[in-house]
Amino acid sequence: MESTNTQQALFAHIKGLVPQNLALVDVVAEVLNISNDSAYRRIRGEKPITLDEAKILASHFKMSIDQVLHLDSNVYLFTGKLANNADFTYQNWLESLIAHLQYFLSFQPCYSYYLAKEITVFYYFLFPEIAAFKSFYFMKSILAYESWRTAKFSVSDDYSQSFEIMKKCNELYCLMPSTEIWSIENITSTLHQIEFMRVTGSLRSNEDAIVLLDRILQIIDHLEVQAEYGVKLTSGQDPATGKVPFKLFVNELLMGDNMQIFQLGNKQMTVIVHSVINYITTMDEAFNAYTKKTVDTIAQKSTLISGVNEKERLLFFNRLRAKVYDAKKLVV
C-alpha cells in the first residue's frame, strides 16, 4: 500500500508540471512510449513503475525524486544548458527563452516575480538598436565568439532577422503578469558596456553610442508608463489598452541578482541567472517556497511606485535618466 501511495504521489506531482491543455495520461504514455491503458494503470498505482521508468520521468520533467519521496537530502535539482558556439548558440539561447515563456503561459495562474540586478533582457528587446547591441556584447565579450573578436558594432547594421525573435520574446513576456523589484543601479552595467565598447573602438562611431543611450532613455520612458498605469505594454502600445498587471517596487538598499520565480498553476519554478546570460531552473518545492518568501520579504521592505506614489515614481525615473545624461557627457 505504501509503494502504491508513493507512486500515486509521483504522478500527482507530475500532473502539476504538465501544461493544463494536455492530458496527464497522454503525456506519460508518450514519454514512456507505452499505451494509454498502460499509462493509466501506472498513474492509478495498479502497475508498479520500474526504476528505468522513474529515471525517464525524472529526466523529462526535470524533477527530483528526493523531493517527491520527501527525502531530506539537502539536494536541489536544477536544469539548464550552457550557451556556446557549437550546440547551444546565442540563437538557440533566444529560442529557449521563447520556449520557456510559452511553457509558462500555458499555466493559469501564471505570474512572474523578478528581483532585478539590471534591466531584464526582455525590455532591451523593445528596441532593435539596443537589442542588437546587447546581443553583440554577449557574443563578443561573454561568449567570446572567434568570428566576433575584431567585429565592430553600428546601429546602422542590418539585424532585422535577429530582432524578430527578440520582439517575440518581449511580446510573450508582456502577456505575463509581473512584480519587479528594482534599484537605481539597474541600468549601470549597460551604460558601462556602451562606454567600454566606445573607448576600445568596438563601436564604429560616437554617434552609435549616442543612439544607444537614446534607446535606453526610451526604455526608461516605456517603463515609467508601465509603472504609471500598472500594466505591461509592448512597444508603442496605448496604455489605455493594457490589461496585463504590472507592479514595480524600488529598493534603495539592496540590488537583486536577476533571480525570477514563476507561479505556474499550483506549482512554482525558480530561474537563477549565472555566468551573465545562462540560467538554471528548479521545481523543488522547498527551494521555491524559500525563494518566494525571500521575494515577499524584500517587497515588504521596498517602495511600490506602480499605480501609486507618483512623487516617488517621478524621482526614481528621473534619477535613471540623470545617469544616462551623465553617460552622454562622456561621449560629446
C-alpha positions as CSV (number, residue, x, y, z in Angstrom):
1,M,0.0,0.0,0.0
2,E,2.8,2.4,0.9
3,S,4.5,1.9,-2.5
4,T,1.2,2.5,-4.3
5,N,0.7,5.7,-2.4
6,T,4.2,6.8,-3.3
7,Q,3.7,6.1,-7.0
8,Q,0.4,8.0,-7.0
9,A,2.1,10.9,-5.3
10,L,4.8,10.8,-8.0
11,F,2.1,11.1,-10.7
12,A,0.2,13.8,-8.8
13,H,3.4,15.8,-8.7
14,I,4.0,15.2,-12.5
15,K,0.4,16.4,-13.2
16,G,1.3,19.8,-11.7
17,L,4.1,20.0,-14.2
18,V,2.1,19.2,-17.3
19,P,0.6,22.2,-19.2
20,Q,-3.1,22.5,-18.4
21,N,-4.1,22.0,-22.0
22,L,-2.6,18.5,-22.1
23,A,-3.9,15.3,-20.5
24,L,-1.6,13.6,-18.0
25,V,-2.2,10.1,-19.4
26,D,-1.3,11.2,-23.0
27,V,2.0,12.8,-21.8
28,V,3.0,9.9,-19.7
29,A,2.2,7.4,-22.5
30,E,4.3,9.4,-24.9
31,V,7.3,9.9,-22.5
32,L,7.4,6.2,-21.5
33,N,6.5,5.0,-25.0
34,I,3.6,2.9,-23.8
35,S,-0.1,2.7,-24.5
36,N,-2.6,5.0,-22.7
37,D,-4.0,2.0,-20.9
38,S,-0.6,1.1,-19.5
39,A,-0.1,4.7,-18.6
40,Y,-3.5,4.7,-16.7
41,R,-2.5,1.6,-14.7
42,R,0.7,3.2,-13.7
43,I,-0.9,6.5,-12.8
44,R,-3.5,4.7,-10.6
45,G,-0.8,2.6,-9.0
46,E,-2.2,-0.7,-10.3
47,K,1.2,-1.4,-12.1
48,P,4.5,-0.5,-10.4
49,I,6.8,1.6,-12.4
50,T,10.4,0.4,-12.9
51,L,13.5,2.3,-11.8
52,D,14.2,2.9,-15.5
53,E,10.8,4.4,-16.0
54,A,11.2,6.6,-12.9
55,K,14.5,7.8,-14.3
56,I,12.9,8.6,-17.6
57,L,10.1,10.6,-16.0
58,A,12.5,12.5,-13.6
59,S,14.7,13.4,-16.6
60,H,11.9,14.5,-18.8
61,F,10.1,16.6,-16.2
62,K,13.3,17.9,-14.6
63,M,12.2,16.9,-11.2
64,S,13.9,15.5,-8.1
65,I,12.8,12.0,-6.9
66,D,14.1,13.1,-3.5
67,Q,11.5,15.8,-3.4
68,V,8.6,13.6,-4.5
69,L,9.6,11.0,-1.9
70,H,10.0,13.7,0.8
71,L,13.6,12.7,1.5
72,D,15.6,15.2,3.5
73,S,18.8,15.1,1.4
74,N,19.6,18.8,1.2
75,V,19.9,18.4,-2.5
76,Y,18.2,20.6,-5.1
77,L,17.8,19.6,-8.7
78,F,18.4,22.3,-11.3
79,T,18.4,22.1,-15.0
80,G,19.8,24.3,-17.8
81,K,22.1,24.5,-20.8
82,L,25.3,26.4,-21.2
83,A,25.5,28.8,-24.2
84,N,28.4,28.2,-26.5
85,N,29.2,28.5,-30.2
86,A,28.6,24.8,-31.0
87,D,25.4,23.0,-29.8
88,F,23.7,25.9,-27.9
89,T,24.4,29.1,-29.7
90,Y,23.1,32.5,-28.8
91,Q,20.3,32.0,-31.3
92,N,19.5,28.7,-29.6
93,W,19.5,30.6,-26.3
94,L,17.0,33.1,-27.7
95,E,14.8,30.3,-28.9
96,S,15.0,28.7,-25.4
97,L,13.6,31.9,-23.9
98,I,10.6,31.7,-26.2
99,A,10.0,28.0,-25.4
100,H,10.2,28.7,-21.7
101,L,7.8,31.7,-21.9
102,Q,5.3,29.7,-24.0
103,Y,5.5,26.9,-21.4
104,F,4.9,29.3,-18.5
105,L,2.0,30.9,-20.2
106,S,0.3,27.5,-20.7
107,F,-0.5,27.6,-16.9
108,Q,-3.2,29.5,-15.1
109,P,-2.5,31.4,-13.0
110,C,0.9,32.4,-14.4
111,Y,2.8,35.1,-12.6
112,S,6.5,36.3,-12.6
113,Y,8.4,37.8,-9.7
114,Y,11.7,39.4,-10.7
115,L,14.5,40.6,-8.3
116,A,16.4,42.8,-10.7
117,K,20.2,43.4,-10.8
118,E,19.8,45.1,-14.2
119,I,17.0,45.7,-16.7
120,T,15.5,42.4,-17.7
121,V,16.6,41.5,-21.2
122,F,13.0,41.4,-22.4
123,Y,12.9,45.2,-22.1
124,Y,16.0,45.6,-24.2
125,F,14.1,43.6,-26.9
126,L,11.7,46.6,-27.2
127,F,14.0,48.5,-29.5
128,P,16.2,46.9,-32.3
129,E,19.3,49.0,-31.8
130,I,19.8,48.3,-28.1
131,A,18.7,44.7,-28.5
132,A,21.3,44.2,-31.2
133,F,24.0,45.9,-29.1
134,K,23.3,43.6,-26.1
135,S,23.5,40.6,-28.4
136,F,26.8,41.9,-29.9
137,Y,28.2,42.4,-26.4
138,F,27.2,38.9,-25.3
139,M,28.7,37.3,-28.4
140,K,31.9,39.3,-28.4
141,S,32.8,39.8,-24.8
142,I,31.0,36.9,-22.9
143,L,30.7,34.0,-25.3
144,A,33.9,35.2,-27.0
145,Y,32.9,34.0,-30.5
146,E,36.1,34.0,-32.5
147,S,34.3,35.4,-35.5
148,W,33.3,38.4,-33.4
149,R,36.8,39.1,-32.0
150,T,37.6,42.0,-34.3
151,A,34.0,42.9,-35.1
152,K,32.6,46.4,-34.6
153,F,29.1,47.5,-33.9
154,S,27.0,50.1,-35.6
155,V,23.3,50.9,-35.2
156,S,23.1,51.1,-39.0
157,D,23.9,47.4,-39.3
158,D,21.1,45.1,-40.6
159,Y,19.9,43.0,-37.6
160,S,16.2,42.7,-38.6
161,Q,16.3,38.9,-38.7
162,S,17.6,38.5,-35.2
163,F,15.2,41.3,-33.9
164,E,12.1,39.3,-34.9
165,I,12.9,36.6,-32.4
166,M,13.7,39.2,-29.7
167,K,10.5,41.0,-30.4
168,K,8.6,37.7,-30.0
169,C,10.3,37.3,-26.6
170,N,9.2,40.7,-25.4
171,E,5.6,40.1,-26.6
172,L,5.4,36.9,-24.7
173,Y,6.8,38.5,-21.6
174,C,4.2,41.2,-21.9
175,L,1.5,38.6,-21.6
176,M,2.7,37.6,-18.2
177,P,1.6,39.5,-15.0
178,S,4.7,40.5,-13.1
179,T,6.1,42.0,-10.0
180,E,9.6,43.5,-10.4
181,I,11.9,44.9,-7.7
182,W,14.4,47.4,-9.0
183,S,17.2,49.6,-7.7
184,I,18.7,52.8,-9.1
185,E,21.7,50.8,-10.3
186,N,19.8,48.6,-12.7
187,I,21.0,50.5,-15.8
188,T,24.6,50.9,-14.7
189,S,26.1,47.8,-16.3
190,T,24.7,48.6,-19.7
191,L,25.9,52.2,-19.5
192,H,29.4,50.9,-18.7
193,Q,29.2,48.4,-21.6
194,I,28.4,51.1,-24.1
195,E,31.2,53.3,-22.8
196,F,33.7,50.4,-22.8
197,M,32.8,49.4,-26.3
198,R,33.1,53.1,-27.4
199,V,36.6,53.8,-25.9
200,T,38.0,50.4,-27.0
201,G,36.9,51.0,-30.6
202,S,34.3,48.3,-30.8
203,L,31.7,50.9,-31.8
204,R,32.1,52.4,-35.3
205,S,31.4,56.0,-34.1
206,N,30.5,58.1,-31.2
207,E,27.1,58.6,-32.8
208,D,26.4,54.9,-32.3
209,A,26.9,55.4,-28.6
210,I,24.5,58.4,-28.6
211,V,21.8,56.4,-30.4
212,L,22.2,53.5,-27.9
213,L,21.9,55.9,-24.9
214,D,18.8,57.5,-26.5
215,R,17.3,54.0,-26.7
216,I,17.9,53.5,-23.0
217,L,16.1,56.7,-22.4
218,Q,13.2,55.3,-24.5
219,I,13.2,52.1,-22.4
220,I,13.0,54.3,-19.2
221,D,10.1,56.2,-20.7
222,H,8.4,52.9,-21.6
223,L,8.9,51.5,-18.1
224,E,7.6,54.7,-16.5
225,V,4.4,54.5,-18.4
226,Q,4.0,50.8,-17.4
227,A,4.5,51.9,-13.8
228,E,2.1,54.8,-14.0
229,Y,-0.7,52.6,-15.4
230,G,0.2,49.4,-13.7
231,V,0.1,47.3,-16.8
232,K,2.6,45.7,-19.2
233,L,2.9,47.2,-22.7
234,T,4.5,46.3,-26.0
235,S,6.4,48.9,-27.9
236,G,4.1,51.8,-28.8
237,Q,1.0,50.3,-27.2
238,D,-1.6,52.6,-26.0
239,P,-1.5,52.3,-22.1
240,A,-5.3,52.5,-22.1
241,T,-5.5,49.1,-23.8
242,G,-3.1,47.4,-21.4
243,K,-4.6,44.5,-19.5
244,V,-1.7,42.5,-18.0
245,P,-1.0,43.6,-14.4
246,F,2.5,45.1,-13.6
247,K,3.8,46.0,-10.2
248,L,7.1,47.9,-9.7
249,F,8.9,48.2,-6.4
250,V,12.1,50.2,-5.7
251,N,14.6,49.1,-3.1
252,E,17.4,51.6,-2.4
253,L,19.3,49.3,0.0
254,L,19.5,46.1,-2.0
255,M,20.5,45.2,-5.5
256,G,18.9,42.0,-6.8
257,D,20.6,39.1,-8.6
258,N,18.3,38.8,-11.7
259,M,16.5,35.9,-10.0
260,Q,12.9,35.1,-11.0
261,I,10.3,32.9,-9.5
262,F,7.2,31.9,-11.5
263,Q,3.8,30.8,-10.2
264,L,2.6,28.1,-12.7
265,G,-0.8,26.9,-11.7
266,N,-0.3,25.3,-8.3
267,K,3.4,24.9,-8.8
268,Q,6.4,27.3,-8.7
269,M,9.6,27.5,-10.7
270,T,12.7,29.5,-9.8
271,V,15.0,30.7,-12.5
272,I,18.6,31.7,-11.5
273,V,20.9,33.5,-13.9
274,H,24.6,32.6,-13.8
275,S,27.6,33.3,-16.0
276,V,26.0,36.5,-17.2
277,I,23.4,35.1,-19.6
278,N,23.0,31.4,-18.7
279,Y,20.1,30.3,-16.5
280,I,19.1,27.2,-14.5
281,T,15.6,26.3,-13.3
282,T,14.2,24.2,-10.4
283,M,10.8,23.0,-9.5
284,D,11.9,22.0,-6.0
285,E,9.1,22.9,-3.6
286,A,11.2,23.6,-0.6
287,F,13.6,25.8,-2.6
288,N,10.8,27.7,-4.3
289,A,9.0,28.3,-1.1
290,Y,12.1,29.8,0.5
291,T,12.7,31.9,-2.6
292,K,9.2,33.2,-2.7
293,K,9.3,34.1,1.0
294,T,12.5,36.0,0.4
295,V,11.0,38.0,-2.5
296,D,7.9,38.8,-0.4
297,T,10.1,40.0,2.4
298,I,12.1,42.2,0.1
299,A,8.9,43.6,-1.4
300,Q,7.6,44.5,2.0
301,K,10.8,46.5,2.6
302,S,10.6,48.2,-0.8
303,T,8.5,51.1,-2.1
304,L,5.7,50.4,-4.5
305,I,5.7,53.0,-7.3
306,S,3.3,51.5,-9.8
307,G,-0.1,53.0,-9.8
308,V,0.6,54.9,-6.6
309,N,3.3,57.2,-5.1
310,E,3.6,59.5,-8.1
311,K,6.3,61.6,-6.4
312,E,8.5,58.6,-5.7
313,R,7.9,57.3,-9.2
314,L,8.9,60.5,-10.8
315,L,12.0,60.8,-8.7
316,F,13.1,57.3,-9.4
317,F,12.8,57.5,-13.2
318,N,14.3,61.0,-13.3
319,R,17.3,59.6,-11.4
320,L,17.7,56.9,-14.0
321,R,17.6,59.5,-16.8
322,A,20.2,61.5,-15.0
323,K,22.6,58.6,-15.1
324,V,22.1,58.3,-18.9
325,Y,22.6,62.1,-19.3
326,D,25.9,61.8,-17.4
327,A,26.9,58.9,-19.7
328,K,26.2,61.1,-22.7
329,K,28.6,63.8,-21.4
330,L,31.4,61.3,-21.7
331,V,30.7,61.0,-25.5
332,V,30.2,64.6,-26.7
